[in-house]
């Protein structure tokens, strides 16, 4: 699994991050997992085709005590296995990192 990892982060800062993610409604059903929905405009043709049956499409962010992990994978929320789930395209990767940087900037003030 390919992922973008930031580690050796301050535990108090991580708590602020989790709080911000929860305030913005990004928490998943599993503790410390948060979702970023992928905009329709940057979905692949297959993802757009499967949007009604498999979507919405999301990116997964996992937070630990002193680290965070952003999966470089687009997940379908309504199915586990399908051809529409896959590695990020260049445009999706830029979107993912922009979303993460935006949240981090808000925490850092």
Backbone torsions as a table, in degrees:
resi	resn	phi	psi	omega
1	UNK	NA	128.2	176.1
2	UNK	-88.9	136.2	178.0
3	UNK	-152.1	158.4	175.5
4	UNK	-99.9	123.3	-174.4
5	UNK	-121.7	133.4	168.9
6	UNK	-117.2	127.2	-178.8
7	UNK	-131.1	177.9	-176.8
8	UNK	58.3	39.3	178.2
9	UNK	-89.3	154.2	179.7
10	UNK	-67.4	128.8	-179.0
11	UNK	-57.2	-37.9	179.4
12	UNK	-66.5	-38.4	177.4
13	UNK	-64.3	-40.1	178.2
14	UNK	-62.2	-37.7	176.7
15	UNK	-62.5	-40.8	176.9
16	UNK	-62.4	-40.6	178.7
17	UNK	-63.2	-47.4	179.6
18	UNK	-60.5	-41.6	179.1
19	UNK	-61.3	-44.2	179.4
20	UNK	-64.1	-42.5	178.9
21	UNK	-63.7	-38.1	178.2
22	UNK	-69.2	-39.6	178.3
23	UNK	-61.7	-30.9	-178.8
24	UNK	-92.1	9.0	174.3
25	UNK	71.3	29.3	-176.8
26	UNK	-97.0	-3.7	-176.2
27	UNK	-67.2	143.1	176.5
28	UNK	-95.7	-174.9	-179.9
29	UNK	-75.1	-21.8	179.8
30	UNK	-97.5	135.3	-179.3
31	UNK	-54.9	135.7	176.3
32	UNK	70.4	14.9	174.1
33	UNK	-112.2	132.0	-178.7
34	UNK	-130.1	152.7	-175.7
35	UNK	-118.7	143.0	169.4
36	UNK	-118.8	118.2	179.6
37	UNK	-73.7	137.8	179.8
38	UNK	-86.6	126.1	179.7
39	UNK	-62.0	145.2	-179.1
40	UNK	-56.8	-34.2	-175.7
41	UNK	-63.2	-22.2	-177.4
42	UNK	-112.6	11.6	174.7
43	UNK	-71.5	151.0	175.4
44	UNK	-71.1	164.5	177.3
45	UNK	-55.9	-40.1	178.3
46	UNK	-64.8	-43.1	179.0
47	UNK	-63.7	-39.4	177.9
48	UNK	-65.2	-39.2	178.4
49	UNK	-63.8	-35.6	-175.8
50	UNK	-96.4	3.8	-173.2
51	UNK	-53.0	-45.9	-177.8
52	UNK	-66.3	-37.9	-176.3
53	UNK	-90.2	-33.1	-174.2
54	UNK	-110.9	-28.0	-174.0
55	UNK	-71.9	176.1	4.8
56	UNK	-73.1	164.6	179.5
57	UNK	-103.1	139.3	-173.8
58	UNK	-137.8	162.7	171.4
59	UNK	-111.1	143.6	-176.9
60	UNK	-104.3	131.3	174.7
61	UNK	-120.1	123.2	178.7
62	UNK	-109.0	132.7	177.9
63	UNK	-111.6	137.8	174.3
64	UNK	-113.7	-171.1	-179.3
65	UNK	-64.0	-39.2	-177.9
66	UNK	-134.3	20.1	-179.2
67	UNK	-149.4	165.3	170.9
68	UNK	-139.1	148.9	-176.6
69	UNK	-132.3	120.0	176.6
70	UNK	-104.6	114.5	178.2
71	UNK	-67.5	139.2	175.7
72	UNK	-95.7	55.2	-175.4
73	UNK	-143.8	135.4	172.9
74	UNK	-90.6	125.0	179.0
75	UNK	-106.7	145.9	173.4
76	UNK	-94.6	127.0	-176.5
77	UNK	-71.7	-22.7	-174.9
78	UNK	-104.8	6.5	176.8
79	UNK	-157.2	150.6	178.6
80	UNK	-91.7	-39.1	-176.3
81	UNK	-123.0	117.3	176.8
82	UNK	-164.7	158.4	178.8
83	UNK	-68.1	-13.4	-179.2
84	UNK	-81.0	-15.0	176.2
85	UNK	-86.2	133.3	-179.9
86	UNK	-177.9	-179.7	179.3
87	UNK	-59.4	152.4	179.8
88	UNK	-66.7	141.6	168.9
89	UNK	-75.9	171.5	178.6
90	UNK	-58.3	-46.0	-179.3
91	UNK	-63.7	-40.2	178.0
92	UNK	-67.7	-36.2	179.0
93	UNK	-65.7	-42.3	177.6
94	UNK	-62.2	-43.9	177.9
95	UNK	-59.4	-46.4	-177.8
96	UNK	-60.0	-47.5	-179.2
97	UNK	-68.3	-35.6	175.8
98	UNK	-63.2	-42.0	178.3
99	UNK	-62.3	-46.3	179.4
100	UNK	-63.0	-45.8	178.7
101	UNK	-62.0	-36.9	178.5
102	UNK	-62.3	-46.1	178.5
103	UNK	-64.4	-43.4	-179.6
104	UNK	-63.3	-38.8	179.3
105	UNK	-64.7	-39.1	178.2
106	UNK	-63.4	-39.2	179.5
107	UNK	-68.7	-40.7	-177.3
108	UNK	-76.1	-14.6	177.8
109	UNK	72.3	NA	NA
